[in-house]
Amino acid sequence: MHCSPIILVAVVLCASLVRGFDEKAAMEKFLESAEACMPEVGASDADLQEIVKKQPASSYAGKCLRACVMKNFGLIDANGKLDTNAGREKAKQYTGNDPAKLKLALEIGDTCAAISVPDDHCEAAETYGACFKSEAIKHGLM
């Protein structure tokens, strides 16, 4: 897992799973991606702040900002679905192959990959983000 709207949730998840995880570097990379996406999707600074504050998107452009960032990080594919193979590779990278941590990360990823999401990529990104946040809370990571 890497970082996005789910990245922000994933930053917390990664930080919880891996001691020494560089949350600051991950946030910088996330913000660079988000700022590059903003003009592409017509997102505002308020849309970006909602992600930073881990709040649901209040506008369609905010949802599209999340989708754009998730695509940039390889978390969702061209069809707007979670890329489970990419997610598994990132989970291995960020858990240092620790079996217990990897199992938890994969469990969360598999749970969210299995949910039904809208065909609209922006709406799907928002749905996936809510799932990752819910699963992180359920597992005591947030």
N, CA, C and O atoms as CSV, one atom per row, in Angstrom:
chain,resi,resn,atom,element,x,y,z
A,1,MET,N,N,0.834,-1.174,0.000
A,1,MET,CA,C,0.000,0.000,0.000
A,1,MET,C,C,0.870,1.226,0.000
A,1,MET,O,O,1.934,1.263,0.619
A,2,HIS,N,N,0.410,2.203,-0.689
A,2,HIS,CA,C,1.125,3.459,-0.702
A,2,HIS,C,C,0.107,4.498,-0.278
A,2,HIS,O,O,-0.845,4.154,0.423
A,3,CYS,N,N,0.256,5.716,-0.658
A,3,CYS,CA,C,-0.631,6.703,-0.099
A,3,CYS,C,C,-1.462,7.493,-1.109
A,3,CYS,O,O,-0.968,7.802,-2.193
A,4,SER,N,N,-2.761,7.840,-0.766
A,4,SER,CA,C,-3.783,8.556,-1.557
A,4,SER,C,C,-4.969,8.905,-0.678
A,4,SER,O,O,-4.787,8.866,0.539
A,5,PRO,N,N,-6.210,9.254,-1.165
A,5,PRO,CA,C,-7.266,9.521,-0.208
A,5,PRO,C,C,-7.286,8.338,0.672
A,5,PRO,O,O,-7.343,8.390,1.901
A,6,ILE,N,N,-7.236,7.249,-0.057
A,6,ILE,CA,C,-6.865,6.133,0.733
A,6,ILE,C,C,-5.416,6.371,0.985
A,6,ILE,O,O,-4.844,5.823,1.927
A,7,ILE,N,N,-4.828,7.160,0.182
A,7,ILE,CA,C,-3.415,7.410,0.412
A,7,ILE,C,C,-3.236,7.952,1.813
A,7,ILE,O,O,-2.360,7.495,2.547
A,8,LEU,N,N,-4.044,8.910,2.193
A,8,LEU,CA,C,-3.893,9.452,3.529
A,8,LEU,C,C,-4.185,8.391,4.571
A,8,LEU,O,O,-3.474,8.281,5.569
A,9,VAL,N,N,-5.227,7.613,4.342
A,9,VAL,CA,C,-5.527,6.522,5.263
A,9,VAL,C,C,-4.382,5.517,5.226
A,9,VAL,O,O,-3.969,4.997,6.262
A,10,ALA,N,N,-3.872,5.247,4.029
A,10,ALA,CA,C,-2.774,4.300,3.898
A,10,ALA,C,C,-1.504,4.821,4.562
A,10,ALA,O,O,-0.715,4.031,5.081
A,11,VAL,N,N,-1.291,6.140,4.554
A,11,VAL,CA,C,-0.135,6.703,5.266
A,11,VAL,C,C,-0.213,6.317,6.734
A,11,VAL,O,O,0.770,5.871,7.326
A,12,VAL,N,N,-1.396,6.494,7.311
A,12,VAL,CA,C,-1.590,6.126,8.712
A,12,VAL,C,C,-1.425,4.617,8.876
A,12,VAL,O,O,-0.785,4.151,9.820
A,13,LEU,N,N,-2.008,3.860,7.947
A,13,LEU,CA,C,-1.891,2.413,7.990
A,13,LEU,C,C,-0.433,1.991,7.886
A,13,LEU,O,O,0.042,1.177,8.678
A,14,CYS,N,N,0.273,2.543,6.910
A,14,CYS,CA,C,1.694,2.212,6.734
A,14,CYS,C,C,2.498,2.569,7.981
A,14,CYS,O,O,3.332,1.790,8.443
A,15,ALA,N,N,2.235,3.754,8.514
A,15,ALA,CA,C,2.962,4.187,9.703
A,15,ALA,C,C,2.683,3.261,10.883
A,15,ALA,O,O,3.563,3.001,11.705
A,16,SER,N,N,1.450,2.767,10.956
A,16,SER,CA,C,1.088,1.860,12.041
A,16,SER,C,C,1.750,0.503,11.874
A,16,SER,O,O,2.114,-0.150,12.853
A,17,LEU,N,N,1.899,0.089,10.632
A,17,LEU,CA,C,2.443,-1.240,10.360
A,17,LEU,C,C,3.962,-1.291,10.398
A,17,LEU,O,O,4.543,-2.314,10.761
A,18,VAL,N,N,4.594,-0.210,10.032
A,18,VAL,CA,C,6.048,-0.258,9.863
A,18,VAL,C,C,6.735,0.809,10.703
A,18,VAL,O,O,6.552,2.006,10.483
A,19,ARG,N,N,7.507,0.367,11.646
A,19,ARG,CA,C,8.303,1.301,12.417
A,19,ARG,C,C,9.369,1.847,11.479
A,19,ARG,O,O,9.994,1.084,10.743
A,20,GLY,N,N,9.580,3.141,11.498
A,20,GLY,CA,C,10.575,3.732,10.625
A,20,GLY,C,C,9.999,4.159,9.281
A,20,GLY,O,O,10.727,4.702,8.450
A,21,PHE,N,N,8.703,3.925,9.048
A,21,PHE,CA,C,8.060,4.379,7.823
A,21,PHE,C,C,8.152,5.895,7.782
A,21,PHE,O,O,7.846,6.560,8.772
A,22,ASP,N,N,8.567,6.446,6.655
A,22,ASP,CA,C,8.763,7.882,6.528
A,22,ASP,C,C,7.449,8.553,6.115
A,22,ASP,O,O,7.198,8.788,4.934
A,23,GLU,N,N,6.623,8.854,7.115
A,23,GLU,CA,C,5.312,9.451,6.851
A,23,GLU,C,C,5.456,10.813,6.189
A,23,GLU,O,O,4.651,11.164,5.327
A,24,LYS,N,N,6.465,11.588,6.576
A,24,LYS,CA,C,6.659,12.916,5.999
A,24,LYS,C,C,6.949,12.814,4.498
A,24,LYS,O,O,6.382,13.565,3.704
A,25,ALA,N,N,7.818,11.899,4.116
A,25,ALA,CA,C,8.141,11.713,2.698
A,25,ALA,C,C,6.914,11.247,1.921
A,25,ALA,O,O,6.680,11.684,0.794
A,26,ALA,N,N,6.131,10.353,2.534
A,26,ALA,CA,C,4.925,9.863,1.877
A,26,ALA,C,C,3.922,11.006,1.673
A,26,ALA,O,O,3.289,11.102,0.622
A,27,MET,N,N,3.785,11.862,2.676
A,27,MET,CA,C,2.873,12.997,2.564
A,27,MET,C,C,3.341,13.963,1.485
A,27,MET,O,O,2.525,14.508,0.743
A,28,GLU,N,N,4.649,14.177,1.393
A,28,GLU,CA,C,5.179,15.069,0.358
A,28,GLU,C,C,4.868,14.515,-1.028
A,28,GLU,O,O,4.461,15.256,-1.922
A,29,LYS,N,N,5.060,13.219,-1.199
A,29,LYS,CA,C,4.776,12.580,-2.478
A,29,LYS,C,C,3.287,12.665,-2.792
A,29,LYS,O,O,2.901,12.933,-3.930
A,30,PHE,N,N,2.452,12.436,-1.777
A,30,PHE,CA,C,1.007,12.549,-1.948
A,30,PHE,C,C,0.625,13.965,-2.378
A,30,PHE,O,O,-0.132,14.139,-3.333
A,31,LEU,N,N,1.140,14.971,-1.683
A,31,LEU,CA,C,0.785,16.350,-1.990
A,31,LEU,C,C,1.242,16.747,-3.388
A,31,LEU,O,O,0.531,17.470,-4.085
A,32,GLU,N,N,2.418,16.284,-3.808
A,32,GLU,CA,C,2.894,16.563,-5.165
A,32,GLU,C,C,1.915,16.000,-6.188
A,32,GLU,O,O,1.556,16.678,-7.151
A,33,SER,N,N,1.492,14.778,-5.981
A,33,SER,CA,C,0.552,14.141,-6.899
A,33,SER,C,C,-0.782,14.871,-6.894
A,33,SER,O,O,-1.354,15.135,-7.951
A,34,ALA,N,N,-1.278,15.197,-5.706
A,34,ALA,CA,C,-2.566,15.879,-5.595
A,34,ALA,C,C,-2.524,17.243,-6.274
A,34,ALA,O,O,-3.459,17.610,-6.986
A,35,GLU,N,N,-1.455,17.991,-6.062
A,35,GLU,CA,C,-1.349,19.320,-6.667
A,35,GLU,C,C,-1.269,19.219,-8.189
A,35,GLU,O,O,-1.792,20.085,-8.890
A,36,ALA,N,N,-0.623,18.174,-8.710
A,36,ALA,CA,C,-0.566,17.964,-10.159
A,36,ALA,C,C,-1.944,17.601,-10.707
A,36,ALA,O,O,-2.277,17.960,-11.837
A,37,CYS,N,N,-2.737,16.899,-9.921
A,37,CYS,CA,C,-4.073,16.480,-10.351
A,37,CYS,C,C,-5.104,17.600,-10.285
A,37,CYS,O,O,-6.081,17.577,-11.032
A,38,MET,N,N,-4.909,18.570,-9.416
A,38,MET,CA,C,-5.931,19.591,-9.165
A,38,MET,C,C,-6.426,20.283,-10.444
A,38,MET,O,O,-7.635,20.347,-10.664
A,39,PRO,N,N,-5.519,20.805,-11.298
A,39,PRO,CA,C,-6.026,21.471,-12.496
A,39,PRO,C,C,-6.710,20.491,-13.466
A,39,PRO,O,O,-7.656,20.856,-14.164
A,40,GLU,N,N,-6.230,19.275,-13.498
A,40,GLU,CA,C,-6.785,18.253,-14.393
A,40,GLU,C,C,-8.253,17.960,-14.090
A,40,GLU,O,O,-9.049,17.736,-15.002
A,41,VAL,N,N,-8.607,17.961,-12.807
A,41,VAL,CA,C,-9.980,17.609,-12.413
A,41,VAL,C,C,-10.789,18.811,-11.942
A,41,VAL,O,O,-11.961,18.668,-11.592
A,42,GLY,N,N,-10.177,19.995,-11.929
A,42,GLY,CA,C,-10.888,21.197,-11.502
A,42,GLY,C,C,-11.095,21.272,-10.004
A,42,GLY,O,O,-12.058,21.878,-9.534
A,43,ALA,N,N,-10.189,20.655,-9.247
A,43,ALA,CA,C,-10.314,20.648,-7.788
A,43,ALA,C,C,-9.765,21.953,-7.192
A,43,ALA,O,O,-8.905,22.614,-7.775
A,44,SER,N,N,-10.284,22.291,-6.036
A,44,SER,CA,C,-9.878,23.502,-5.327
A,44,SER,C,C,-8.990,23.153,-4.140
A,44,SER,O,O,-8.807,21.983,-3.802
A,45,ASP,N,N,-8.447,24.183,-3.520
A,45,ASP,CA,C,-7.665,23.979,-2.294
A,45,ASP,C,C,-8.534,23.354,-1.205
A,45,ASP,O,O,-8.045,22.566,-0.395
A,46,ALA,N,N,-9.818,23.704,-1.183
A,46,ALA,CA,C,-10.738,23.137,-0.189
A,46,ALA,C,C,-10.870,21.627,-0.391
A,46,ALA,O,O,-10.947,20.874,0.580
A,47,ASP,N,N,-10.896,21.185,-1.657
A,47,ASP,CA,C,-10.969,19.744,-1.939
A,47,ASP,C,C,-9.727,19.033,-1.402
A,47,ASP,O,O,-9.821,17.952,-0.822
A,48,LEU,N,N,-8.573,19.648,-1.601
A,48,LEU,CA,C,-7.327,19.064,-1.099
A,48,LEU,C,C,-7.325,19.022,0.423
A,48,LEU,O,O,-6.903,18.030,1.016
A,49,GLN,N,N,-7.791,20.086,1.054
A,49,GLN,CA,C,-7.820,20.134,2.520
A,49,GLN,C,C,-8.723,19.062,3.111
A,49,GLN,O,O,-8.448,18.548,4.195
A,50,GLU,N,N,-9.796,18.720,2.412
A,50,GLU,CA,C,-10.675,17.655,2.903
A,50,GLU,C,C,-9.927,16.327,2.967
A,50,GLU,O,O,-10.115,15.543,3.897
A,51,ILE,N,N,-9.076,16.082,1.971
A,51,ILE,CA,C,-8.286,14.847,1.990
A,51,ILE,C,C,-7.299,14.887,3.149
A,51,ILE,O,O,-7.180,13.925,3.907
A,52,VAL,N,N,-6.596,16.000,3.280
A,52,VAL,CA,C,-5.592,16.139,4.334
A,52,VAL,C,C,-6.228,15.949,5.713
A,52,VAL,O,O,-5.609,15.382,6.613
A,53,LYS,N,N,-7.457,16.422,5.871
A,53,LYS,CA,C,-8.158,16.303,7.156
A,53,LYS,C,C,-8.912,14.983,7.281
A,53,LYS,O,O,-9.624,14.766,8.261
A,54,LYS,N,N,-8.759,14.091,6.283
A,54,LYS,CA,C,-9.399,12.765,6.264
A,54,LYS,C,C,-10.916,12.872,6.309
A,54,LYS,O,O,-11.588,12.076,6.964
A,55,GLN,N,N,-11.447,13.868,5.603
A,55,GLN,CA,C,-12.889,14.077,5.533
A,55,GLN,C,C,-13.407,13.576,4.190
A,55,GLN,O,O,-12.662,13.552,3.210
A,56,PRO,N,N,-14.672,13.177,4.134
A,56,PRO,CA,C,-15.258,12.799,2.846
A,56,PRO,C,C,-15.258,14.004,1.899
A,56,PRO,O,O,-15.296,15.152,2.343
A,57,ALA,N,N,-15.217,13.736,0.617
A,57,ALA,CA,C,-15.252,14.817,-0.376
A,57,ALA,C,C,-16.636,15.457,-0.375
A,57,ALA,O,O,-17.647,14.755,-0.346
A,58,SER,N,N,-16.682,16.776,-0.406
A,58,SER,CA,C,-17.963,17.486,-0.426
A,58,SER,C,C,-18.342,17.909,-1.841
A,58,SER,O,O,-19.422,18.457,-2.062
A,59,SER,N,N,-17.451,17.653,-2.801
A,59,SER,CA,C,-17.741,18.020,-4.188
A,59,SER,C,C,-17.315,16.884,-5.117
A,59,SER,O,O,-16.498,16.033,-4.766
A,60,TYR,N,N,-17.893,16.906,-6.297
A,60,TYR,CA,C,-17.527,15.902,-7.288
A,60,TYR,C,C,-16.058,16.062,-7.679
A,60,TYR,O,O,-15.360,15.066,-7.871
A,61,ALA,N,N,-15.582,17.303,-7.800
A,61,ALA,CA,C,-14.173,17.544,-8.135
A,61,ALA,C,C,-13.258,16.961,-7.055
A,61,ALA,O,O,-12.171,16.466,-7.355
A,62,GLY,N,N,-13.702,17.023,-5.810
A,62,GLY,CA,C,-12.920,16.437,-4.716
A,62,GLY,C,C,-12.814,14.931,-4.853
A,62,GLY,O,O,-11.760,14.352,-4.590
A,63,LYS,N,N,-13.902,14.295,-5.263
A,63,LYS,CA,C,-13.873,12.845,-5.491
A,63,LYS,C,C,-12.946,12.512,-6.660
A,63,LYS,O,O,-12.205,11.530,-6.619
A,64,CYS,N,N,-12.998,13.345,-7.702
A,64,CYS,CA,C,-12.146,13.115,-8.866
A,64,CYS,C,C,-10.677,13.356,-8.535
A,64,CYS,O,O,-9.795,12.716,-9.108
A,65,LEU,N,N,-10.419,14.269,-7.622
A,65,LEU,CA,C,-9.042,14.493,-7.167
A,65,LEU,C,C,-8.509,13.216,-6.533
A,65,LEU,O,O,-7.372,12.819,-6.791
A,66,ARG,N,N,-9.312,12.581,-5.716
A,66,ARG,CA,C,-8.923,11.334,-5.070
A,66,ARG,C,C,-8.676,10.248,-6.109
A,66,ARG,O,O,-7.705,9.498,-6.007
A,67,ALA,N,N,-9.550,10.160,-7.106
A,67,ALA,CA,C,-9.380,9.148,-8.156
A,67,ALA,C,C,-8.085,9.377,-8.926
A,67,ALA,O,O,-7.358,8.428,-9.221
A,68,CYS,N,N,-7.802,10.615,-9.245
A,68,CYS,CA,C,-6.580,10.949,-9.985
A,68,CYS,C,C,-5.336,10.547,-9.195
A,68,CYS,O,O,-4.414,9.947,-9.747
A,69,VAL,N,N,-5.311,10.873,-7.920
A,69,VAL,CA,C,-4.160,10.526,-7.086
A,69,VAL,C,C,-4.036,9.012,-6.964
A,69,VAL,O,O,-2.934,8.468,-7.039
A,70,MET,N,N,-5.157,8.335,-6.779
A,70,MET,CA,C,-5.126,6.876,-6.666
A,70,MET,C,C,-4.596,6.238,-7.946
A,70,MET,O,O,-3.857,5.256,-7.893
A,71,LYS,N,N,-4.971,6.791,-9.091
A,71,LYS,CA,C,-4.456,6.285,-10.372
A,71,LYS,C,C,-2.960,6.542,-10.467
A,71,LYS,O,O,-2.206,5.673,-10.904
A,72,ASN,N,N,-2.527,7.730,-10.060
A,72,ASN,CA,C,-1.094,8.061,-10.102
A,72,ASN,C,C,-0.264,7.105,-9.247
A,72,ASN,O,O,0.877,6.795,-9.589
A,73,PHE,N,N,-0.827,6.645,-8.156
A,73,PHE,CA,C,-0.112,5.731,-7.275
A,73,PHE,C,C,-0.325,4.271,-7.642
A,73,PHE,O,O,0.193,3.373,-6.977
A,74,GLY,N,N,-1.097,4.036,-8.711
A,74,GLY,CA,C,-1.330,2.668,-9.161
A,74,GLY,C,C,-2.285,1.888,-8.285
A,74,GLY,O,O,-2.315,0.659,-8.343
A,75,LEU,N,N,-3.065,2.580,-7.474
A,75,LEU,CA,C,-4.000,1.895,-6.584
A,75,LEU,C,C,-5.284,1.499,-7.286
A,75,LEU,O,O,-5.901,0.492,-6.937
A,76,ILE,N,N,-5.693,2.291,-8.281
A,76,ILE,CA,C,-6.837,1.881,-9.086
A,76,ILE,C,C,-6.398,1.832,-10.543
A,76,ILE,O,O,-5.539,2.595,-10.982
A,77,ASP,N,N,-7.011,0.915,-11.275
A,77,ASP,CA,C,-6.624,0.702,-12.662
A,77,ASP,C,C,-7.453,1.571,-13.608
A,77,ASP,O,O,-8.246,2.406,-13.173
A,78,ALA,N,N,-7.255,1.359,-14.895
A,78,ALA,CA,C,-7.948,2.153,-15.909
A,78,ALA,C,C,-9.461,1.953,-15.875
A,78,ALA,O,O,-10.207,2.770,-16.415
A,79,ASN,N,N,-9.916,0.880,-15.248
A,79,ASN,CA,C,-11.349,0.619,-15.136
A,79,ASN,C,C,-11.947,1.187,-13.850
A,79,ASN,O,O,-13.144,1.033,-13.605
A,80,GLY,N,N,-11.126,1.841,-13.030
A,80,GLY,CA,C,-11.616,2.423,-11.781
A,80,GLY,C,C,-11.748,1.424,-10.648
A,80,GLY,O,O,-12.430,1.695,-9.659
A,81,LYS,N,N,-11.101,0.267,-10.778
A,81,LYS,CA,C,-11.153,-0.780,-9.748
A,81,LYS,C,C,-9.797,-0.861,-9.045
A,81,LYS,O,O,-8.765,-0.522,-9.624
A,82,LEU,N,N,-9.816,-1.315,-7.792
A,82,LEU,CA,C,-8.557,-1.483,-7.072
A,82,LEU,C,C,-7.677,-2.470,-7.812
A,82,LEU,O,O,-8.137,-3.527,-8.244
A,83,ASP,N,N,-6.411,-2.122,-7.955
A,83,ASP,CA,C,-5.438,-3.011,-8.585
A,83,ASP,C,C,-4.829,-3.856,-7.472
A,83,ASP,O,O,-3.885,-3.433,-6.805
A,84,THR,N,N,-5.373,-5.049,-7.280
A,84,THR,CA,C,-4.950,-5.885,-6.154
A,84,THR,C,C,-3.506,-6.342,-6.277
A,84,THR,O,O,-2.815,-6.479,-5.268
A,85,ASN,N,N,-3.035,-6.581,-7.507
A,85,ASN,CA,C,-1.635,-6.996,-7.674
A,85,ASN,C,C,-0.684,-5.883,-7.255
A,85,ASN,O,O,0.283,-6.127,-6.535
A,86,ALA,N,N,-0.957,-4.670,-7.702
A,86,ALA,CA,C,-0.121,-3.535,-7.311
A,86,ALA,C,C,-0.212,-3.307,-5.806
A,86,ALA,O,O,0.791,-3.013,-5.155
A,87,GLY,N,N,-1.419,-3.444,-5.257
A,87,GLY,CA,C,-1.612,-3.276,-3.820
A,87,GLY,C,C,-0.819,-4.294,-3.020
A,87,GLY,O,O,-0.241,-3.966,-1.984
A,88,ARG,N,N,-0.793,-5.523,-3.500
A,88,ARG,CA,C,-0.037,-6.573,-2.802
A,88,ARG,C,C,1.462,-6.259,-2.813
A,88,ARG,O,O,2.147,-6.447,-1.808
A,89,GLU,N,N,1.959,-5.788,-3.939
A,89,GLU,CA,C,3.389,-5.451,-4.031
A,89,GLU,C,C,3.734,-4.293,-3.094
A,89,GLU,O,O,4.768,-4.311,-2.427
A,90,LYS,N,N,2.862,-3.295,-3.051
A,90,LYS,CA,C,3.107,-2.158,-2.159
A,90,LYS,C,C,3.002,-2.599,-0.701
A,90,LYS,O,O,3.759,-2.125,0.146
A,91,ALA,N,N,2.075,-3.497,-0.405
A,91,ALA,CA,C,1.943,-4.011,0.961
A,91,ALA,C,C,3.228,-4.723,1.373
A,91,ALA,O,O,3.708,-4.542,2.492
A,92,LYS,N,N,3.779,-5.521,0.485
A,92,LYS,CA,C,5.042,-6.216,0.792
A,92,LYS,C,C,6.146,-5.199,1.052
A,92,LYS,O,O,6.934,-5.348,1.986
A,93,GLN,N,N,6.195,-4.178,0.226
A,93,GLN,CA,C,7.222,-3.138,0.354
A,93,GLN,C,C,7.116,-2.420,1.701
A,93,GLN,O,O,8.123,-2.198,2.374
A,94,TYR,N,N,5.892,-2.058,2.088
A,94,TYR,CA,C,5.724,-1.238,3.281
A,94,TYR,C,C,5.613,-2.021,4.577
A,94,TYR,O,O,5.630,-1.424,5.654
A,95,THR,N,N,5.501,-3.326,4.503
A,95,THR,CA,C,5.470,-4.114,5.733
A,95,THR,C,C,6.803,-4.807,5.970
A,95,THR,O,O,6.976,-5.514,6.963
A,96,GLY,N,N,7.737,-4.603,5.063
A,96,GLY,CA,C,9.039,-5.251,5.222
A,96,GLY,C,C,8.903,-6.768,5.220
A,96,GLY,O,O,9.731,-7.471,5.798
A,97,ASN,N,N,7.859,-7.271,4.569
A,97,ASN,CA,C,7.577,-8.705,4.509
A,97,ASN,C,C,7.347,-9.338,5.873
A,97,ASN,O,O,7.455,-10.556,6.013
A,98,ASP,N,N,7.029,-8.520,6.892
A,98,ASP,CA,C,6.658,-9.061,8.196
A,98,ASP,C,C,5.344,-9.813,8.001
A,98,ASP,O,O,4.349,-9.205,7.607
A,99,PRO,N,N,5.313,-11.128,8.268
A,99,PRO,CA,C,4.125,-11.935,7.961
A,99,PRO,C,C,2.833,-11.427,8.601
A,99,PRO,O,O,1.801,-11.400,7.931
A,100,ALA,N,N,2.853,-11.031,9.853
A,100,ALA,CA,C,1.635,-10.582,10.531
A,100,ALA,C,C,1.147,-9.254,9.944
A,100,ALA,O,O,-0.045,-9.070,9.702
A,101,LYS,N,N,2.080,-8.343,9.723
A,101,LYS,CA,C,1.715,-7.035,9.170
A,101,LYS,C,C,1.251,-7.171,7.730
A,101,LYS,O,O,0.298,-6.514,7.311
A,102,LEU,N,N,1.929,-8.028,6.974
A,102,LEU,CA,C,1.547,-8.247,5.587
A,102,LEU,C,C,0.145,-8.853,5.520
A,102,LEU,O,O,-0.668,-8.455,4.686
A,103,LYS,N,N,-0.130,-9.808,6.392
A,103,LYS,CA,C,-1.455,-10.456,6.423
A,103,LYS,C,C,-2.540,-9.417,6.674
A,103,LYS,O,O,-3.573,-9.436,6.005
A,104,LEU,N,N,-2.325,-8.514,7.621
A,104,LEU,CA,C,-3.304,-7.477,7.947
A,104,LEU,C,C,-3.500,-6.532,6.756
A,104,LEU,O,O,-4.632,-6.206,6.397
A,105,ALA,N,N,-2.413,-6.103,6.158
A,105,ALA,CA,C,-2.503,-5.187,5.020
A,105,ALA,C,C,-3.247,-5.846,3.856
A,105,ALA,O,O,-4.087,-5.214,3.215
A,106,LEU,N,N,-2.935,-7.112,3.587
A,106,LEU,CA,C,-3.591,-7.821,2.488
A,106,LEU,C,C,-5.069,-8.057,2.794
A,106,LEU,O,O,-5.911,-7.991,1.898
A,107,GLU,N,N,-5.378,-8.330,4.056
A,107,GLU,CA,C,-6.764,-8.542,4.459
A,107,GLU,C,C,-7.592,-7.276,4.211
A,107,GLU,O,O,-8.701,-7.343,3.680
A,108,ILE,N,N,-7.046,-6.139,4.597
A,108,ILE,CA,C,-7.745,-4.868,4.382
A,108,ILE,C,C,-7.904,-4.611,2.886
A,108,ILE,O,O,-8.982,-4.227,2.432
A,109,GLY,N,N,-6.838,-4.820,2.125
A,109,GLY,CA,C,-6.906,-4.623,0.680
A,109,GLY,C,C,-7.912,-5.541,0.022
A,109,GLY,O,O,-8.682,-5.108,-0.835
A,110,ASP,N,N,-7.914,-6.816,0.415
A,110,ASP,CA,C,-8.858,-7.780,-0.170
A,110,ASP,C,C,-10.298,-7.434,0.186
A,110,ASP,O,O,-11.193,-7.551,-0.651
A,111,THR,N,N,-10.522,-7.009,1.424
A,111,THR,CA,C,-11.870,-6.628,1.846
A,111,THR,C,C,-12.383,-5.481,0.988
A,111,THR,O,O,-13.519,-5.517,0.515
A,112,CYS,N,N,-11.557,-4.472,0.785
A,112,CYS,CA,C,-11.998,-3.305,0.023
A,112,CYS,C,C,-12.064,-3.592,-1.473
A,112,CYS,O,O,-12.889,-3.007,-2.175
A,113,ALA,N,N,-11.215,-4.478,-1.968
A,113,ALA,CA,C,-11.275,-4.832,-3.391
A,113,ALA,C,C,-12.561,-5.578,-3.716
A,113,ALA,O,O,-13.022,-5.549,-4.857
A,114,ALA,N,N,-13.141,-6.244,-2.729
A,114,ALA,CA,C,-14.332,-7.075,-2.948
A,114,ALA,C,C,-15.643,-6.288,-2.895
A,114,ALA,O,O,-16.696,-6.821,-3.247
A,115,ILE,N,N,-15.591,-5.033,-2.462
A,115,ILE,CA,C,-16.845,-4.278,-2.363
A,115,ILE,C,C,-17.317,-3.842,-3.743
A,115,ILE,O,O,-16.527,-3.732,-4.682
A,116,SER,N,N,-18.593,-3.601,-3.846
A,116,SER,CA,C,-19.169,-3.102,-5.082
A,116,SER,C,C,-18.990,-1.586,-5.111
A,116,SER,O,O,-19.317,-0.895,-4.147
A,117,VAL,N,N,-18.471,-1.081,-6.218
A,117,VAL,CA,C,-18.267,0.365,-6.350
A,117,VAL,C,C,-18.945,0.852,-7.625
A,117,VAL,O,O,-19.137,0.074,-8.560
A,118,PRO,N,N,-19.304,2.124,-7.671
A,118,PRO,CA,C,-19.910,2.678,-8.886
A,118,PRO,C,C,-18.946,2.600,-10.074
A,118,PRO,O,O,-17.731,2.527,-9.890
A,119,ASP,N,N,-19.493,2.615,-11.285
A,119,ASP,CA,C,-18.662,2.619,-12.491
A,119,ASP,C,C,-17.898,3.932,-12.634
A,119,ASP,O,O,-16.807,3.955,-13.203
A,120,ASP,N,N,-18.453,5.006,-12.131
A,120,ASP,CA,C,-17.802,6.313,-12.184
A,120,ASP,C,C,-16.542,6.266,-11.317
A,120,ASP,O,O,-16.620,5.989,-10.121
A,121,HIS,N,N,-15.388,6.536,-11.918
A,121,HIS,CA,C,-14.110,6.422,-11.209
A,121,HIS,C,C,-14.020,7.352,-10.007
A,121,HIS,O,O,-13.432,6.997,-8.986
A,122,CYS,N,N,-14.597,8.530,-10.126
A,122,CYS,CA,C,-14.551,9.483,-9.014
A,122,CYS,C,C,-15.354,8.962,-7.824
A,122,CYS,O,O,-14.905,9.026,-6.679
A,123,GLU,N,N,-16.541,8.449,-8.114
A,123,GLU,CA,C,-17.383,7.888,-7.053
A,123,GLU,C,C,-16.739,6.624,-6.475
A,123,GLU,O,O,-16.810,6.382,-5.270
A,124,ALA,N,N,-16.115,5.826,-7.335
A,124,ALA,CA,C,-15.454,4.601,-6.877
A,124,ALA,C,C,-14.315,4.934,-5.913
A,124,ALA,O,O,-14.155,4.275,-4.886
A,125,ALA,N,N,-13.530,5.953,-6.243
A,125,ALA,CA,C,-12.410,6.345,-5.383
A,125,ALA,C,C,-12.906,6.742,-3.999
A,125,ALA,O,O,-12.295,6.395,-2.989
A,126,GLU,N,N,-14.009,7.467,-3.959
A,126,GLU,CA,C,-14.580,7.886,-2.670
A,126,GLU,C,C,-15.041,6.663,-1.873
A,126,GLU,O,O,-14.844,6.593,-0.660
A,127,THR,N,N,-15.656,5.703,-2.567
A,127,THR,CA,C,-16.135,4.486,-1.916
A,127,THR,C,C,-14.968,3.666,-1.373
A,127,THR,O,O,-15.020,3.177,-0.244
A,128,TYR,N,N,-13.921,3.517,-2.173
A,128,TYR,CA,C,-12.743,2.780,-1.710
A,128,TYR,C,C,-12.093,3.474,-0.514
A,128,TYR,O,O,-11.685,2.821,0.446
A,129,GLY,N,N,-12.000,4.802,-0.580
A,129,GLY,CA,C,-11.416,5.543,0.527
A,129,GLY,C,C,-12.163,5.322,1.828
A,129,GLY,O,O,-11.556,5.156,2.886
A,130,ALA,N,N,-13.503,5.323,1.740
A,130,ALA,CA,C,-14.318,5.085,2.929
A,130,ALA,C,C,-14.083,3.673,3.462
A,130,ALA,O,O,-14.053,3.457,4.674
A,131,CYS,N,N,-13.919,2.720,2.557
A,131,CYS,CA,C,-13.681,1.337,2.973
A,131,CYS,C,C,-12.339,1.213,3.700
A,131,CYS,O,O,-12.261,0.608,4.769
A,132,PHE,N,N,-11.295,1.784,3.119
A,132,PHE,CA,C,-9.979,1.696,3.757
A,132,PHE,C,C,-9.993,2.343,5.134
A,132,PHE,O,O,-9.405,1.815,6.078
A,133,LYS,N,N,-10.658,3.477,5.249
A,133,LYS,CA,C,-10.733,4.156,6.545
A,133,LYS,C,C,-11.487,3.290,7.544
A,133,LYS,O,O,-11.040,3.119,8.678
A,134,SER,N,N,-12.621,2.745,7.135
A,134,SER,CA,C,-13.428,1.895,8.006
A,134,SER,C,C,-12.648,0.666,8.458
A,134,SER,O,O,-12.681,0.307,9.635
A,135,GLU,N,N,-11.953,0.025,7.535
A,135,GLU,CA,C,-11.184,-1.173,7.869
A,135,GLU,C,C,-10.007,-0.834,8.788
A,135,GLU,O,O,-9.693,-1.600,9.699
A,136,ALA,N,N,-9.362,0.298,8.555
A,136,ALA,CA,C,-8.246,0.721,9.417
A,136,ALA,C,C,-8.752,0.956,10.837
A,136,ALA,O,O,-8.095,0.568,11.804
A,137,ILE,N,N,-9.909,1.586,10.965
A,137,ILE,CA,C,-10.501,1.819,12.287
A,137,ILE,C,C,-10.860,0.483,12.936
A,137,ILE,O,O,-10.578,0.266,14.115
A,138,LYS,N,N,-11.476,-0.401,12.174
A,138,LYS,CA,C,-11.894,-1.709,12.684
A,138,LYS,C,C,-10.695,-2.503,13.223
A,138,LYS,O,O,-10.823,-3.267,14.179
A,139,HIS,N,N,-9.536,-2.309,12.598
A,139,HIS,CA,C,-8.339,-3.037,13.016
A,139,HIS,C,C,-7.485,-2.237,14.000
A,139,HIS,O,O,-6.360,-2.633,14.304
A,140,GLY,N,N,-8.008,-1.118,14.500
A,140,GLY,CA,C,-7.314,-0.339,15.509
A,140,GLY,C,C,-6.102,0.417,14.993
A,140,GLY,O,O,-5.189,0.721,15.760
A,141,LEU,N,N,-6.084,0.727,13.686
A,141,LEU,CA,C,-4.936,1.422,13.108
A,141,LEU,C,C,-5.149,2.926,13.021
A,141,LEU,O,O,-4.232,3.667,12.667
A,142,MET,N,N,-6.346,3.374,13.341
A,142,MET,CA,C,-6.637,4.819,13.306
A,142,MET,C,C,-7.351,5.192,14.585
A,142,MET,O,O,-7.698,6.356,14.783
